[in-house]
Amino acid sequence: MLFRKRRTKHTPSLRETRARMRTDKAETDLLATEARIHAEAAMIRRGLRSRR
């Protein structure tokens, strides 16, 4: 019978940490952009946006 070592919690490297931070920031920016688009679309539907 083989005994397996229990895996200890992996400490992320600096590269992994930075990549995760970039991913989180990109996701936050994307959600903000999406919210802005939805708000603008709602204003257009209500006719509140000035016409160019």
Secondary structure, DSSP 8 states (H G I E B T S, - for coil): -------------HHHHHHHHHHHHHHHHHHHHHHHHHHHHHHHHHT-S---
